[in-house]
């Protein structure tokens, strides 16, 4: 019987089995686990409504199809029908057709999952839903997990031909992905390292990394399955004898070896993360001698990103001065994923060397420049930017795609390593970049962006700043410009948030926050000479600030986050809360001893939001929508069973303990701590006294090696003890 005919028979038989249909039905329901019991991601609609169900479906579906596979393969031998079928069909052909039928059943189950869960995702994700992204996530997360479980289970069964041993081996393989391999993004086959999906910006980098993980396992397990297929029993022989007999079909062992080698190459040659050391030693990284004879006075870059491929091709030109009268060797820092194609000084090629010494997401490029006193050094480079190896489990920040670009420092252009500016002032840095009309570039800092020529749906932009590098964001940005507290504030956010921003009256909210916090606590240390730039970026949590700019994760402005009653009574008030974090969290960093510690930036931010709303809307309003809310949450917290009986909490499974701990820490940080600060306010003499204390803490000098505001610092400034602030 020909293989295709046998495959049709096996597929038809498989779909007549009640067990198969039971597995298919349970697989259709499997993504529900990601909405209930398995919710590792948060921070965006696509994370909670799309990624979590896909990850939950992958875990449950892999278990289901592993069980189906071993039962189906064992059925033939358990019923002894193999004695009859082997007289008509080669055993190796029969096993291959059964495995292929199971893989086809998994694909059919995935079709049903998409048909059922895409509409569900559209309802739960709301405006953030994108059909292409939804299909890509399910097809990259869940479908391969089903296939890998089938291939591994089939391979083990073909080798040992025992149901119990096969199940034990699969459970071990499954648990390895969740435990020992959880720190390696390439080895996580059933729980891939997907930590976030953006609602507003791009996810291409995350999906490409996920696709490489799937490619690695497809090659590896495909090769192992082919090699184990050679052990299918022939003529009553054992696995070794059958291997020797089946190996005469030379193409099968050859295919197995080729696929396995390709899997190894996919692991070794992955292009997504660099080879930096795990140990971070900044002192050693920067401990080198500077070339005192070479300086630079300007840098210009002509950048040409390929948005479809996620790569960058560019040329950087450095205006150099060599006062030695002799040839010199200088070096640049560059992203390890880039390759230098050529280097020329005043139009003449110069030797260069890639040291391939990856460290802290940088590698060194050495160049031998001539003795000319003044020269233009042009370096052509390009490639796929790699991310720092210690961030391998959270890939996706560095991106070049149709939706989003983020390139910082060595990701954008080679940075001078051992030579400096020719004057005390920062040297001018200019760059040209061509982007689609739907994308607007934004520079971190006080640099300027000018639109140039437009052609066929794209625009060339001129970026002007100073220094040895730049930080570039680009996306569908909308900007709001206001004047507040004596400075110009620019706020850049995704166009997808336009409606929400209008509902929150973002212009007025920005003005109120900047004027209130500046007058009560002081100006931010990272104000620029010409103003302040706030930028929404495509990450979740936190941000950073400096040189007249500050960035905030997109979760700060999500529709779900703007409805959080613990942050404010409405969208505009929650927006105010997020902007106040510029003072408490970025302008002044807060030290928390642990994730459950109530002392954090949230307590001071919630308290400041309360004070602002009290000034705007009156004491009764602030009491009702802030203090009373805090008190009710804290009262419920103190009456919680696990708070009063912590010994029972330690007996719960880890997932339940984590969920309860997260809930408790939220109440303690957003409600208990503001109440303690409010009590401190009364004990120190009122609002004006507390303002003076907080202003002193905000503007006071900090230890540069440990610039955190601690709970003890706050108590000392108030001349209070922890006992004084215990709540009744």
C-alpha positions as CSV (number, residue, x, y, z in Angstrom):
1,X,0.0,0.0,0.0
2,X,1.3,3.4,-0.9
3,X,2.2,5.8,1.9
4,X,-0.5,8.4,0.9
5,X,-3.2,5.7,0.8
6,X,-2.1,4.4,4.2
7,X,-2.1,7.9,5.6
8,X,-5.7,8.4,4.4
9,X,-6.7,5.2,6.1
10,X,-5.0,6.1,9.4
11,X,-6.4,9.6,9.3
12,X,-9.9,8.3,8.7
13,X,-9.6,5.7,11.5
14,X,-8.2,8.4,13.9
15,X,-11.2,10.7,13.3
16,X,-13.6,7.8,14.0
17,X,-12.2,7.4,17.5
18,X,-14.1,8.8,20.4
19,X,-10.9,9.4,22.2
20,X,-9.7,11.6,19.4
21,X,-12.8,13.7,19.5
22,X,-12.6,14.0,23.3
23,X,-9.0,15.2,23.0
24,X,-10.1,17.7,20.2
25,X,-12.9,19.1,22.3
26,X,-10.7,19.5,25.4
27,X,-8.1,21.1,23.2
28,X,-10.7,23.6,22.0
29,X,-11.4,24.5,25.6
30,X,-7.7,24.5,26.6
31,X,-7.1,28.3,26.1
32,X,-9.6,29.0,28.8
33,X,-6.9,27.9,31.2
34,X,-5.0,31.1,30.3
35,X,-8.0,33.2,31.4
36,X,-8.5,31.4,34.7
37,X,-5.8,29.3,36.3
38,X,-2.7,30.1,34.3
39,X,-2.2,33.9,33.8
40,X,1.6,34.6,33.7
41,X,1.3,37.9,31.7
42,X,-0.3,41.2,32.4
43,X,0.0,44.9,31.5
44,X,-1.8,45.0,28.2
45,X,-5.0,43.6,26.6
46,X,-3.0,41.5,24.1
47,X,-1.0,40.0,27.0
48,X,-4.1,39.0,29.0
49,X,-6.6,38.3,26.3
50,X,-4.3,36.7,23.7
51,X,-0.9,35.6,25.1
52,X,-2.2,34.0,28.3
53,X,-4.9,31.8,26.5
54,X,-2.3,30.8,23.9
55,X,0.2,29.8,26.6
56,X,-2.4,28.0,28.7
57,X,-3.7,26.2,25.6
58,X,-0.1,25.1,24.8
59,X,0.4,23.6,28.2
60,X,-2.9,21.8,28.3
61,X,-2.9,20.8,24.6
62,X,0.6,19.3,24.8
63,X,-0.5,17.0,27.7
64,X,-3.7,16.0,25.8
65,X,-1.9,15.2,22.5
66,X,0.9,13.3,24.3
67,X,-1.7,11.1,25.9
68,X,-3.5,10.6,22.6
69,X,-0.3,9.8,20.8
70,X,1.0,7.1,23.2
71,X,-2.5,5.5,23.4
72,X,-2.9,5.4,19.6
73,X,0.6,4.0,19.0
74,X,0.3,1.4,21.7
75,X,-3.2,0.4,20.6
76,X,-1.9,-1.6,17.6
77,X,0.6,-3.5,19.6
78,X,-1.7,-4.0,22.6
79,X,-4.3,-5.5,20.4
80,X,-1.6,-7.5,18.4
81,X,-3.1,-6.3,15.1
82,X,0.5,-5.4,14.1
83,X,1.1,-9.0,13.3
84,X,-1.5,-8.7,10.5
85,X,-0.7,-5.3,9.3
86,X,3.1,-5.9,9.0
87,X,2.3,-8.6,6.4
88,X,0.9,-6.0,4.2
89,X,2.7,-2.8,5.1
90,X,6.2,-2.0,6.2
91,X,6.2,-1.3,10.0
92,X,8.2,1.8,9.5
93,X,5.7,3.1,7.0
94,X,2.8,2.3,9.3
95,X,4.4,4.2,12.2
96,X,5.2,7.2,10.1
97,X,1.6,7.4,8.7
98,X,0.2,7.2,12.3
99,X,2.4,10.0,13.5
100,X,1.6,12.1,10.5
101,X,-2.1,11.5,11.1
102,X,-1.7,12.7,14.7
103,X,0.1,15.8,13.5
104,X,-2.8,16.5,11.1
105,X,-5.3,16.0,13.9
106,X,-3.3,18.6,15.9
107,X,-3.5,21.0,13.0
108,X,-7.3,20.4,12.7
109,X,-7.6,21.1,16.4
110,X,-5.7,24.3,15.9
111,X,-8.1,25.4,13.1
112,X,-11.0,24.9,15.6
113,X,-9.1,26.9,18.3
114,X,-8.7,29.8,15.9
115,X,-12.3,29.7,14.8
116,X,-13.5,29.7,18.4
117,X,-11.0,31.9,20.2
118,X,-10.3,34.7,17.6
119,X,-13.9,36.1,18.2
120,X,-13.4,35.6,21.9
121,X,-10.1,37.5,21.8
122,X,-11.7,40.2,19.7
123,X,-14.3,40.8,22.4
124,X,-11.9,40.7,25.3
125,X,-9.0,42.6,23.7
126,X,-11.3,45.4,22.4
127,X,-9.6,48.0,20.2
128,X,-6.2,46.3,20.7
129,X,-7.3,43.3,18.8
130,X,-5.4,42.6,15.5
131,X,-6.4,39.5,13.5
132,X,-2.9,38.9,12.1
133,X,-1.3,39.1,15.5
134,X,-3.9,36.8,17.1
135,X,-3.4,34.1,14.4
136,X,0.4,34.4,14.6
137,X,0.5,34.0,18.4
138,X,-1.7,30.9,18.4
139,X,0.2,29.4,15.4
140,X,3.6,30.1,17.0
141,X,2.7,29.3,20.6
142,X,0.1,26.6,20.7
143,X,0.3,24.6,17.5
144,X,4.0,23.8,17.7
145,X,3.6,22.7,21.3
146,X,1.0,20.1,20.1
147,X,3.3,19.0,17.4
148,X,6.4,18.8,19.6
149,X,4.5,16.7,22.2
150,X,3.5,14.3,19.4
151,X,7.0,14.0,17.9
152,X,8.7,13.5,21.3
153,X,6.1,10.9,22.5
154,X,6.2,9.1,19.2
155,X,10.0,9.0,19.1
156,X,10.2,7.6,22.7
157,X,7.6,5.0,22.0
158,X,9.3,3.9,18.8
159,X,12.5,3.5,20.8
160,X,11.2,1.6,23.9
161,X,7.7,0.4,22.8
162,X,6.4,0.7,26.3
163,X,3.4,2.9,27.3
164,X,4.5,3.5,30.9
165,X,8.1,4.4,30.1
166,X,7.0,6.7,27.3
167,X,4.6,8.6,29.6
168,X,7.3,9.0,32.2
169,X,9.7,10.3,29.6
170,X,7.2,12.8,28.3
171,X,6.4,14.1,31.8
172,X,10.1,14.6,32.4
173,X,10.4,16.4,29.1
174,X,7.4,18.6,30.0
175,X,8.7,19.4,33.4
176,X,12.2,20.2,32.1
177,X,10.7,23.0,30.0
178,X,9.0,24.4,33.1
179,X,11.9,24.1,35.5
180,X,15.5,23.4,34.6
181,X,15.2,24.9,31.1
182,X,13.1,27.9,32.2
183,X,16.2,30.1,32.1
184,X,17.0,29.3,28.5
185,X,14.7,30.9,25.9
186,X,15.6,28.4,23.2
187,X,14.9,25.3,25.3
188,X,11.5,26.3,26.5
189,X,9.3,24.3,24.1
190,X,6.0,24.3,25.9
191,X,6.2,27.6,27.8
192,X,8.0,29.9,25.3
193,X,9.7,33.0,26.7
194,X,6.9,35.5,25.8
195,X,6.6,38.0,28.6
196,X,4.6,40.8,26.9
197,X,2.5,41.7,23.9
198,X,2.1,45.4,23.0
199,X,-1.3,46.9,22.3
200,X,0.0,50.1,20.8
201,X,3.4,49.3,19.2
202,X,5.2,46.5,17.5
203,X,5.5,42.8,18.4
204,X,7.5,41.6,15.4
205,X,10.8,41.1,17.3
206,X,9.0,39.0,19.9
207,X,7.3,36.9,17.2
208,X,10.5,36.4,15.3
209,X,12.3,35.2,18.4
210,X,9.4,32.9,19.1
211,X,9.5,31.6,15.6
212,X,13.2,30.8,15.9
213,X,12.5,28.8,19.1
214,X,9.9,26.8,17.2
215,X,12.3,26.2,14.3
216,X,15.0,24.9,16.6
217,X,12.7,22.4,18.2
218,X,11.1,21.4,14.9
219,X,14.5,20.5,13.5
220,X,15.7,18.8,16.6
221,X,12.6,16.8,17.4
222,X,12.1,16.0,13.7
223,X,15.6,14.6,13.5
224,X,15.2,12.6,16.7
225,X,11.9,11.2,15.5
226,X,13.4,10.1,12.2
227,X,16.3,8.4,14.0
228,X,14.0,6.7,16.5
229,X,11.8,5.6,13.6
230,X,14.7,3.4,12.6
231,X,14.1,1.4,15.8
232,X,10.6,0.3,14.8
233,X,10.6,-3.4,15.3
234,X,11.3,-5.7,12.2
235,X,11.2,-9.5,12.1
236,X,10.9,-9.8,15.9
237,X,14.2,-8.1,16.4
238,X,14.9,-5.6,19.2
239,X,15.6,-1.9,18.8
240,X,19.3,-2.4,17.9
241,X,18.7,-5.2,15.4
242,X,15.7,-3.3,13.8
243,X,17.9,-0.2,13.6
244,X,20.5,-2.0,11.5
245,X,17.8,-3.5,9.3
246,X,15.9,-0.2,8.8
247,X,19.1,1.8,8.2
248,X,19.4,0.2,4.9
249,X,16.8,2.7,3.7
250,X,19.6,5.3,3.6
251,X,17.4,8.4,3.2
252,X,15.8,8.1,6.6
253,X,19.0,8.1,8.7
254,X,20.4,10.8,6.5
255,X,17.3,12.9,7.0
256,X,17.4,12.4,10.7
257,X,21.1,13.4,10.9
258,X,20.5,16.5,8.7
259,X,17.6,17.7,10.8
260,X,19.4,17.1,14.0
261,X,22.5,19.0,12.8
262,X,20.2,21.8,11.6
263,X,18.7,22.0,15.0
264,X,22.2,22.3,16.6
265,X,23.1,25.0,14.1
266,X,19.8,26.8,14.9
267,X,20.8,26.7,18.6
268,X,24.4,27.8,18.1
269,X,23.8,30.4,15.4
270,X,20.7,32.1,16.8
271,X,20.8,35.8,15.8
272,X,18.7,37.3,18.5
273,X,20.9,37.6,21.6
274,X,24.6,38.3,21.9
275,X,27.3,36.3,23.7
276,X,28.0,38.7,26.5
277,X,29.2,37.2,29.8
278,X,26.6,36.7,32.5
279,X,28.9,38.5,35.1
280,X,28.5,42.2,34.8
281,X,31.7,44.1,35.5
282,X,31.3,47.7,34.4
283,X,34.6,48.8,35.8
284,X,36.5,46.2,33.7
285,X,34.4,47.0,30.7
286,X,35.4,50.7,30.8
287,X,38.9,50.2,32.2
288,X,41.1,51.0,29.1
289,X,43.5,53.7,27.9
290,X,42.1,56.6,25.8
291,X,44.0,57.7,22.7
292,X,45.0,61.2,23.6
293,X,46.0,62.1,20.0
294,X,42.6,61.5,18.3
295,X,39.5,63.5,18.9
296,X,36.2,64.0,17.1
297,X,34.2,67.1,16.4
298,X,31.0,65.8,14.7
299,X,29.2,62.6,13.9
300,X,26.7,62.0,11.1
301,X,24.7,58.9,10.2
302,X,22.7,57.9,7.1
303,X,20.4,55.1,8.3
304,X,18.3,52.9,6.1
305,X,16.2,50.4,8.2
306,X,14.4,47.5,6.5
307,X,11.2,47.4,8.4
308,X,10.0,44.1,6.9
309,X,13.3,42.2,7.8
310,X,14.0,44.0,11.1
311,X,17.5,45.0,9.9
312,X,19.5,48.2,9.6
313,X,22.0,49.3,7.0
314,X,23.8,52.5,7.6
315,X,27.0,54.6,7.2
316,X,28.4,56.7,10.0
317,X,30.9,59.5,9.4
318,X,33.2,60.8,12.1
319,X,35.1,64.2,11.7
320,X,38.4,63.3,13.3
321,X,41.6,65.3,14.3
322,X,44.9,63.4,14.7
323,X,47.6,65.6,16.3
324,X,50.3,62.9,16.4
325,X,51.5,63.1,12.8
326,X,51.5,59.2,12.9
327,X,49.0,56.5,12.1
328,X,46.8,55.6,15.1
329,X,44.5,52.8,16.2
330,X,41.1,53.8,17.5
331,X,38.1,51.7,18.4
332,X,34.3,51.9,18.3
333,X,31.6,50.1,20.2
334,X,28.9,48.4,18.1
335,X,25.9,46.2,18.6
336,X,27.2,42.5,18.3
337,X,24.6,41.7,15.7
338,X,26.0,44.2,13.2
339,X,28.8,43.6,10.8
340,X,31.2,46.3,9.5
341,X,31.3,46.1,5.7
342,X,34.0,48.8,5.1
343,X,35.9,51.7,6.6
344,X,37.5,54.6,4.8
345,X,39.4,57.7,5.8
346,X,39.2,60.6,3.4
347,X,37.9,58.2,0.8
348,X,40.7,55.6,1.2
349,X,40.1,52.2,2.7
350,X,41.6,51.6,6.1
351,X,42.1,48.2,7.9
352,X,39.6,47.3,10.6
353,X,39.1,44.3,12.9
354,X,36.0,42.9,14.6
355,X,37.3,41.7,18.0
356,X,34.0,39.8,18.6
357,X,34.4,40.5,22.4
358,X,30.7,40.8,23.2
359,X,30.2,42.4,26.6
360,X,27.2,44.3,28.0
361,X,25.7,44.2,24.5
362,X,28.7,45.8,22.8
363,X,31.6,44.6,20.8
364,X,34.8,46.4,19.8
365,X,35.7,47.4,16.3
366,X,39.4,48.5,15.9
367,X,40.4,50.7,13.0
368,X,43.9,51.8,11.8
369,X,43.6,55.4,10.7
370,X,46.3,57.3,8.7
371,X,48.6,60.1,9.9
372,X,46.4,62.8,8.3
373,X,45.7,65.6,10.8
374,X,42.1,66.1,9.7
375,X,40.0,63.4,8.2
376,X,36.5,62.1,7.6
377,X,36.2,58.5,8.7
378,X,33.3,56.6,7.2
379,X,32.2,53.3,8.5
380,X,29.5,51.2,6.7
381,X,27.8,48.7,8.9
382,X,24.5,46.8,9.2
383,X,22.7,43.7,10.2
384,X,20.1,42.4,12.7
385,X,20.5,44.1,16.1
386,X,21.1,41.6,18.9
387,X,19.8,42.0,22.5
388,X,21.8,41.6,25.7
389,X,22.1,38.0,26.7
390,X,21.0,38.6,30.3
391,X,17.7,39.9,28.8
392,X,17.1,36.8,26.6
393,X,13.9,35.9,28.5
394,X,12.4,39.3,27.9
395,X,13.3,40.0,24.2
396,X,11.4,42.5,22.1
397,X,12.5,45.9,23.4
398,X,15.0,46.5,20.5
399,X,12.8,46.5,17.4
400,X,12.7,47.5,13.8
401,X,9.3,46.9,12.3
402,X,6.4,48.5,10.4
403,X,4.8,49.5,13.7
404,X,7.7,50.5,16.0
405,X,11.4,51.3,16.1
406,X,13.6,51.5,19.1
407,X,17.3,51.9,18.6
408,X,19.6,53.1,21.4
409,X,23.3,54.0,21.4
410,X,25.3,51.2,19.8
411,X,22.1,49.8,18.2
412,X,21.9,52.9,16.1
413,X,25.5,53.7,15.3
414,X,29.1,52.8,16.3
415,X,30.0,54.8,19.4
416,X,33.5,56.2,20.0
417,X,35.2,54.0,22.6
418,X,38.7,55.3,23.2
419,X,38.6,58.9,21.8
420,X,36.6,61.9,22.9
421,X,35.2,65.2,21.7
422,X,37.7,67.9,20.6
423,X,36.1,70.5,23.0
424,X,34.4,70.5,26.4
425,X,31.0,70.9,24.7
426,X,29.2,67.9,23.3
427,X,29.8,67.4,19.6
428,X,26.9,67.7,17.1
429,X,25.3,64.4,16.1
430,X,23.1,64.4,13.0
431,X,21.3,61.5,11.3
432,X,19.1,60.9,8.3
433,X,16.5,58.2,8.3
434,X,13.7,57.4,5.9
435,X,10.4,56.1,7.4
436,X,6.9,55.4,6.2
437,X,4.5,58.4,6.5
438,X,2.6,56.7,9.3
439,X,5.7,56.7,11.6
440,X,7.0,59.7,13.5
441,X,10.5,59.6,15.0
442,X,11.0,60.9,18.5
443,X,14.4,61.5,20.1
444,X,15.0,60.9,23.8
445,X,16.5,64.1,25.1
446,X,16.4,67.6,23.8
447,X,17.4,66.9,20.2
448,X,15.2,68.1,17.3
449,X,13.5,66.2,14.5
450,X,12.7,67.8,11.1
451,X,10.7,66.3,8.2
452,X,12.4,66.5,4.9
453,X,11.5,65.2,1.4
454,X,8.5,62.9,1.0
455,X,8.3,60.3,-1.7
456,X,6.0,57.3,-2.4
457,X,4.5,57.1,1.1
458,X,7.8,57.7,3.0
459,X,9.5,60.7,4.5
460,X,13.2,61.4,5.1
461,X,13.8,62.8,8.6
462,X,16.7,64.8,9.9
463,X,17.6,64.1,13.5
464,X,19.8,66.6,15.3
465,X,21.2,66.1,18.8
466,X,24.7,66.1,20.5
467,X,27.0,63.6,22.0
468,X,28.4,60.3,20.8
469,X,25.0,58.5,20.2
470,X,21.3,58.9,20.3
471,X,18.2,57.0,21.4
472,X,15.5,56.8,18.7
473,X,11.8,55.9,19.0
474,X,9.5,55.8,16.1
475,X,5.8,54.9,15.8
476,X,2.4,56.3,15.2
477,X,3.0,59.1,17.7
478,X,0.7,62.0,18.5
479,X,2.1,64.9,20.4
480,X,0.6,67.3,22.9
481,X,2.5,70.5,23.8
482,X,1.7,72.6,26.8
483,X,3.3,75.2,29.0
484,X,3.4,74.5,32.7
485,X,5.5,75.5,35.7
486,X,7.5,77.8,33.4
487,X,8.6,75.3,30.9
488,X,7.4,73.7,27.6
489,X,6.2,70.1,28.0
490,X,6.0,67.8,25.0
491,X,4.0,64.5,25.4
492,X,4.3,61.9,22.8
493,X,1.8,58.9,22.8
494,X,0.4,56.3,20.5
495,X,-2.4,57.4,18.2
496,X,-4.3,54.4,19.4
497,X,-4.6,56.3,22.7
498,X,-6.0,59.5,21.2
499,X,-9.6,58.9,22.3
500,X,-8.5,58.0,25.8
501,X,-6.3,61.0,26.1
502,X,-9.1,63.3,25.0
503,X,-11.4,61.8,27.5
504,X,-8.8,62.3,30.2
505,X,-8.2,65.9,29.1
506,X,-4.5,65.1,29.0
507,X,-3.4,68.7,28.3
508,X,-5.1,70.1,31.4
509,X,-3.9,67.1,33.5
510,X,-0.3,67.6,32.5
511,X,-0.5,71.3,33.4
512,X,-2.0,70.6,36.8
513,X,0.5,67.9,37.7
514,X,3.6,69.8,36.6
515,X,2.5,73.0,38.3
516,X,1.4,71.3,41.6
517,X,4.5,69.0,42.0
518,X,7.0,71.7,40.9
519,X,5.5,74.2,43.4
520,X,5.2,71.7,46.3
521,X,8.3,69.5,45.9
522,X,10.6,71.2,43.3
523,X,11.5,70.9,39.7
524,X,12.7,67.6,38.2
525,X,16.4,67.2,38.0
526,X,16.2,66.0,34.3
527,X,14.5,69.1,32.9
528,X,16.1,70.2,29.7
529,X,17.2,73.8,29.0
530,X,14.3,74.2,26.6
531,X,11.7,72.0,28.3
532,X,10.6,68.5,29.1
533,X,9.7,65.6,26.8
534,X,7.4,62.7,27.9
535,X,7.4,59.6,25.7
536,X,5.2,56.6,25.8
537,X,7.2,53.5,24.7
538,X,6.3,49.9,23.8
539,X,7.2,48.2,27.0
540,X,5.5,47.5,30.3
541,X,6.4,48.9,33.7
542,X,8.7,51.7,34.9
543,X,10.7,54.0,32.7
544,X,13.8,56.1,32.8
545,X,14.7,59.8,32.6
546,X,17.5,62.2,31.8
547,X,18.7,65.0,29.5
548,X,15.3,66.7,29.4
549,X,13.2,63.6,28.6
550,X,11.4,60.8,30.4
551,X,9.8,57.6,29.0
552,X,6.9,55.6,30.4
553,X,5.6,52.1,29.6
554,X,2.4,51.9,27.6
555,X,0.7,50.1,30.5
556,X,0.6,53.5,32.2
557,X,-2.0,54.6,29.7
558,X,-4.0,51.5,29.1
559,X,-7.8,51.7,29.2
560,X,-7.8,49.0,31.9
561,X,-5.2,50.9,34.0
562,X,-7.0,54.2,33.7
563,X,-10.0,52.6,35.4
564,X,-8.0,51.4,38.5
565,X,-9.9,52.9,41.5
566,X,-6.8,52.6,43.7
567,X,-5.0,55.1,41.5
568,X,-7.7,57.6,41.2
569,X,-11.5,58.2,40.9
570,X,-11.4,58.6,37.1
571,X,-9.3,58.4,33.9
572,X,-7.9,61.9,34.3
573,X,-7.0,61.3,37.9
574,X,-5.3,58.0,37.1
575,X,-3.5,59.8,34.3
576,X,-2.3,62.4,36.9
577,X,-1.1,59.5,39.1
578,X,1.0,58.1,36.3
579,X,2.6,61.5,35.6
580,X,3.3,62.1,39.3
581,X,5.6,59.1,39.1
582,X,8.0,61.5,37.4
583,X,8.6,62.8,40.8
584,X,8.1,59.7,43.0
585,X,9.8,56.8,41.1
586,X,12.0,58.5,38.5
587,X,12.8,62.0,40.0
588,X,13.3,60.3,43.3
589,X,13.8,56.6,43.4
590,X,12.2,54.6,46.2
591,X,13.7,51.5,47.8
592,X,11.4,48.6,48.6
593,X,12.9,45.7,50.6
594,X,10.7,43.2,48.8
595,X,7.8,43.0,46.4
596,X,5.3,42.9,49.3
597,X,6.9,45.9,51.1
598,X,4.3,48.7,51.4
599,X,7.0,51.4,51.1
600,X,7.3,52.0,47.4
601,X,6.8,54.8,44.9
602,X,3.1,54.0,44.8
603,X,2.4,55.2,48.3
604,X,3.9,58.7,47.8
605,X,2.3,58.9,44.3
606,X,-1.2,58.0,45.6
607,X,-0.8,60.4,48.4
608,X,0.3,63.2,46.1
609,X,-2.7,62.5,43.7
610,X,-5.0,62.7,46.7
611,X,-3.5,66.1,47.7
612,X,-3.8,67.4,44.1
613,X,-7.4,66.3,43.9
614,X,-8.2,67.8,47.3
615,X,-6.8,71.1,46.0
616,X,-8.8,70.9,42.8
617,X,-12.1,69.5,44.0
618,X,-12.3,70.1,47.8
619,X,-11.8,68.1,51.0
620,X,-15.1,66.2,50.8
621,X,-14.4,64.9,47.3
622,X,-10.9,63.7,48.3
623,X,-12.2,62.1,51.5
624,X,-14.9,60.2,49.5
625,X,-12.9,59.0,46.5
626,X,-9.5,58.5,48.2
627,X,-9.3,58.3,52.0
628,X,-12.6,56.3,52.3
629,X,-11.5,53.9,49.5
630,X,-8.1,53.4,51.2
631,X,-9.7,52.7,54.5
632,X,-12.3,50.2,53.2
633,X,-9.5,48.3,51.4
634,X,-7.3,48.3,54.5
635,X,-10.1,47.2,56.8
636,X,-10.8,44.2,54.5
637,X,-7.1,43.4,54.3
638,X,-6.8,43.3,58.1
639,X,-9.8,41.0,58.3
640,X,-8.5,38.7,55.6
641,X,-8.2,35.1,56.8
642,X,-4.6,34.6,55.5
643,X,-3.4,37.9,57.0
644,X,-4.7,36.8,60.4
645,X,-3.5,33.2,59.9
646,X,-0.3,33.4,57.9
647,X,0.6,29.8,58.7
648,X,-2.2,28.6,56.4
649,X,-0.8,30.7,53.6
650,X,2.5,28.9,53.6
651,X,0.6,25.6,53.1
652,X,-0.9,26.6,49.8
653,X,0.4,25.8,46.3
654,X,2.9,28.3,45.0
655,X,0.6,29.8,42.3
656,X,-2.1,30.5,44.9
657,X,0.4,31.9,47.3
658,X,1.7,34.2,44.6
659,X,-1.8,35.4,43.7
660,X,-2.7,36.1,47.3
661,X,0.7,37.9,47.9
662,X,0.1,40.1,44.8
663,X,-3.3,41.1,46.0
664,X,-2.1,41.8,49.5
665,X,0.9,43.9,48.3
666,X,-1.4,46.0,46.0
667,X,-3.5,46.9,49.0
668,X,-0.5,47.6,51.2
669,X,1.2,49.8,48.6
670,X,-1.8,51.7,47.2
671,X,-3.9,52.0,50.4
672,X,-2.1,51.2,53.6
673,X,0.9,53.3,52.9
674,X,-1.1,56.4,51.8
675,X,-3.0,56.1,55.1
676,X,0.3,56.0,57.0
677,X,1.6,59.1,55.2
678,X,-1.7,60.8,55.9
679,X,-1.3,59.9,59.6
680,X,2.2,61.2,59.5
681,X,0.9,64.5,58.0
682,X,-1.3,65.0,61.0
683,X,1.5,64.1,63.5
684,X,4.0,66.5,61.9
685,X,1.6,69.5,62.0
686,X,-0.5,69.4,58.8
687,X,-0.1,69.6,55.0
688,X,2.3,72.5,54.8
689,X,4.7,70.7,57.2
690,X,4.4,67.5,55.2
691,X,5.1,69.4,52.0
692,X,8.3,70.8,53.5
693,X,9.4,67.4,54.6
694,X,8.7,65.8,51.2
695,X,10.3,68.7,49.4
696,X,13.4,68.3,51.5
697,X,13.5,64.5,50.7
698,X,12.9,65.2,47.0
699,X,15.5,67.8,46.5
700,X,18.0,66.6,49.1
701,X,21.4,65.1,48.0
702,X,21.5,61.4,47.8
703,X,24.4,58.9,47.9
704,X,25.4,58.5,44.2
705,X,26.3,54.9,44.8
706,X,22.8,54.2,46.4
707,X,20.4,57.0,45.5
708,X,17.3,55.5,47.0
709,X,14.8,57.1,49.4
710,X,14.1,54.5,52.2
711,X,11.3,54.1,54.7
712,X,13.7,55.0,57.4
713,X,14.7,58.2,55.6
714,X,11.0,59.2,55.6
715,X,10.6,58.4,59.3
716,X,13.7,60.3,60.3
717,X,12.6,63.3,58.3
718,X,9.2,63.3,60.1
719,X,10.9,62.6,63.5
720,X,8.6,59.6,63.9
721,X,8.9,55.9,64.5
722,X,7.2,53.0,62.8
723,X,5.2,52.5,66.0
724,X,3.8,56.0,65.6
725,X,2.3,55.2,62.2
726,X,0.6,52.0,63.0
727,X,-3.0,52.1,61.8
728,X,-5.9,51.3,64.2
